[in-house]
Amino acid sequence: MTCGCCVTSVRKEVERVSGVIAVAVDLGTGAVSIESTTPIDPGLIASAIGRAGYTVTE
């Protein structure tokens, strides 16, 4: 990610995952933090990030 638009794209896609109630994306580190109402499969989050055009690394 290189800009605020990138952050917004990732945040919006992750927010669409069922159960997600809050998303924070750190441009500097590339970290994404979520709050959810129930446990969420990390694969669903990775897929959402992929739809925004990025890949997940650990």
N, CA, C and O of each residue as an XYZ file, in Angstrom:
232
protein
N       0.845     -1.163      0.000
C       0.000      0.000      0.000
C       0.895      1.231      0.000
O       1.931      1.281      0.664
N       0.465      2.203     -0.754
C       1.296      3.404     -0.876
C       0.590      4.703     -0.532
O       1.227      5.756     -0.484
N      -0.729      4.651     -0.288
C      -1.439      5.911     -0.037
C      -2.741      5.676      0.727
O      -3.131      4.541      1.002
N      -3.386      6.766      1.054
C      -4.646      6.689      1.768
C      -5.744      5.994      0.985
O      -6.619      5.355      1.570
N      -5.702      6.115     -0.325
C      -6.709      5.422     -1.157
C      -6.551      3.909     -1.030
O      -7.541      3.178     -1.017
N      -5.326      3.449     -0.937
C      -5.066      2.020     -0.749
C      -5.666      1.553      0.570
O      -6.324      0.514      0.629
N      -5.436      2.321      1.618
C      -5.976      2.006      2.941
C      -7.496      1.932      2.879
O      -8.097      1.002      3.418
N      -8.110      2.891      2.234
C      -9.562      2.925      2.125
C     -10.084      1.714      1.368
O     -11.097      1.133      1.760
N      -9.418      1.326      0.302
C      -9.846      0.157     -0.479
C      -9.828     -1.110      0.366
O     -10.779     -1.892      0.353
N      -8.742     -1.302      1.097
C      -8.629     -2.488      1.957
C      -9.698     -2.438      3.040
O     -10.391     -3.427      3.277
N      -9.834     -1.298      3.695
C     -10.802     -1.170      4.790
C     -12.214     -1.479      4.303
O     -12.947     -2.216      4.962
N     -12.599     -0.929      3.169
C     -13.954     -1.142      2.653
C     -14.221     -2.608      2.324
O     -15.308     -3.115      2.603
N     -13.258     -3.285      1.742
C     -13.450     -4.702      1.414
C     -13.555     -5.545      2.679
O     -14.405     -6.430      2.768
N     -12.702     -5.275      3.650
C     -12.736     -6.060      4.892
C     -14.031     -5.778      5.657
O     -14.586     -6.687      6.275
N     -14.516     -4.553      5.629
C     -15.773     -4.219      6.300
C     -16.953     -4.999      5.732
O     -17.962     -5.171      6.415
N     -16.845     -5.465      4.513
C     -17.934     -6.207      3.876
C     -18.042     -7.653      4.379
O     -19.046     -8.321      4.130
N     -17.015     -8.133      5.082
C     -17.035     -9.502      5.604
C     -18.057     -9.577      6.742
O     -18.036     -8.757      7.660
N     -18.937    -10.551      6.673
C     -19.981    -10.719      7.681
C     -19.377    -10.878      9.072
O     -18.484    -11.697      9.289
N     -19.879    -10.083     10.002
C     -19.422    -10.143     11.386
C     -18.399     -9.093     11.750
O     -18.189     -8.819     12.932
N     -17.754     -8.493     10.752
C     -16.754     -7.450     11.030
C     -17.484     -6.172     11.426
O     -18.395     -5.722     10.732
N     -17.065     -5.586     12.568
C     -17.702     -4.348     13.021
C     -16.755     -3.158     13.009
O     -17.204     -2.013     13.056
N     -15.443     -3.412     12.948
C     -14.472     -2.317     12.874
C     -13.204     -2.812     12.198
O     -12.791     -3.957     12.380
N     -12.589     -1.923     11.410
C     -11.349     -2.252     10.696
C     -10.386     -1.082     10.850
O     -10.771      0.075     10.683
N      -9.138     -1.389     11.170
C      -8.080     -0.380     11.207
C      -6.953     -0.866     10.300
O      -6.497     -2.003     10.416
N      -6.512     -0.001      9.404
C      -5.434     -0.331      8.470
C      -4.312      0.668      8.700
O      -4.524      1.879      8.640
N      -3.111      0.152      8.965
C      -1.946      0.997      9.203
C      -1.123      1.076      7.923
O      -0.534      0.081      7.501
N      -1.079      2.243      7.309
C      -0.353      2.413      6.045
C       1.138      2.130      6.220
O       1.751      1.509      5.353
N       1.719      2.572      7.314
C       3.155      2.411      7.533
C       3.604      0.971      7.648
O       4.634      0.590      7.093
N       2.834      0.167      8.365
C       3.229     -1.229      8.581
C       2.497     -2.202      7.668
O       2.939     -3.333      7.468
N       1.374     -1.754      7.117
C       0.563     -2.644      6.294
C      -0.319     -3.568      7.120
O      -0.957     -4.466      6.571
N      -0.362     -3.360      8.425
C      -1.156     -4.222      9.302
C      -2.640     -3.870      9.214
O      -3.020     -2.708      9.066
N      -3.452     -4.902      9.308
C      -4.902     -4.740      9.338
C      -5.402     -5.374     10.631
O      -5.117     -6.539     10.909
N      -6.138     -4.613     11.410
C      -6.744     -5.116     12.646
C      -8.251     -5.052     12.490
O      -8.793     -4.105     11.920
N      -8.922     -6.083     13.008
C     -10.377     -6.087     12.917
C     -10.999     -6.361     14.273
O     -10.383     -6.969     15.149
N     -12.227     -5.901     14.429
C     -13.093     -6.288     15.538
C     -14.275     -6.979     14.900
O     -14.751     -6.577     13.838
N     -14.749     -8.035     15.566
C     -15.880     -8.760     15.003
C     -16.812     -9.228     16.107
O     -16.440     -9.307     17.278
N     -18.023     -9.534     15.700
C     -19.019    -10.020     16.641
C     -18.859    -11.505     16.903
O     -19.322    -12.006     17.927
N     -18.212    -12.212     15.994
C     -17.973    -13.651     16.110
C     -16.591    -13.957     15.556
O     -16.027    -13.132     14.838
N     -16.026    -15.129     15.871
C     -14.758    -15.505     15.244
C     -14.914    -15.545     13.724
O     -15.931    -16.003     13.203
N     -13.900    -15.062     13.030
C     -13.939    -15.019     11.567
C     -12.750    -15.793     11.014
O     -11.624    -15.651     11.490
N     -13.012    -16.600     10.019
C     -11.962    -17.362      9.350
C     -10.971    -16.380      8.731
O     -11.365    -15.521      7.943
N      -9.692    -16.496      9.079
C      -8.698    -15.590      8.499
C      -8.675    -15.618      6.969
O      -8.297    -14.635      6.331
N      -9.078    -16.740      6.390
C      -9.139    -16.836      4.936
C     -10.135    -15.866      4.328
O      -9.928    -15.376      3.217
N     -11.215    -15.585      5.047
C     -12.191    -14.614      4.551
C     -11.601    -13.212      4.532
O     -11.870    -12.430      3.621
N     -10.805    -12.901      5.532
C     -10.154    -11.590      5.584
C      -9.112    -11.500      4.470
O      -9.016    -10.483      3.783
N      -8.335    -12.567      4.294
C      -7.326    -12.579      3.234
C      -7.982    -12.425      1.858
O      -7.449    -11.734      0.990
N      -9.126    -13.061      1.661
C      -9.838    -12.934      0.387
C     -10.314    -11.504      0.158
O     -10.236    -10.987     -0.956
N     -10.805    -10.872      1.216
C     -11.263     -9.485      1.098
C     -10.095     -8.568      0.741
O     -10.230     -7.673     -0.095
N      -8.965     -8.795      1.372
C      -7.775     -7.994      1.060
C      -7.348     -8.244     -0.386
O      -6.922     -7.323     -1.082
N      -7.465     -9.483     -0.826
C      -7.160     -9.816     -2.221
C      -8.066     -9.091     -3.198
O      -7.614     -8.651     -4.254
N      -9.348     -8.962     -2.854
C     -10.280     -8.234     -3.727
C      -9.897     -6.761     -3.842
O     -10.215     -6.105     -4.834
N      -9.213     -6.249     -2.825
C      -8.751     -4.855     -2.868
C      -7.453     -4.741     -3.672
O      -6.977     -3.633     -3.919
N      -6.880     -5.869     -4.078
C      -5.689     -5.849     -4.915
C      -4.379     -6.095     -4.182
O      -3.305     -5.790     -4.701
N      -4.467     -6.647     -2.970
C      -3.265     -6.868     -2.160
C      -3.197     -8.304     -1.707
O      -4.195     -9.022     -1.764
N      -2.025     -8.735     -1.255
C      -1.850    -10.086     -0.724
C      -1.488     -9.998      0.753
O      -0.915     -9.013      1.218
N      -1.838    -11.050      1.467
C      -1.555    -11.119      2.900
C      -0.236    -11.857      3.108
O      -0.007    -12.924      2.538
N       0.613    -11.274      3.924
C       1.849    -11.937      4.347
C       1.834    -11.981      5.862
O       1.187    -11.161      6.513
N       2.543    -12.930      6.409
C       2.557    -13.049      7.866
C       3.844    -12.577      8.456
O       4.014    -12.612      9.674
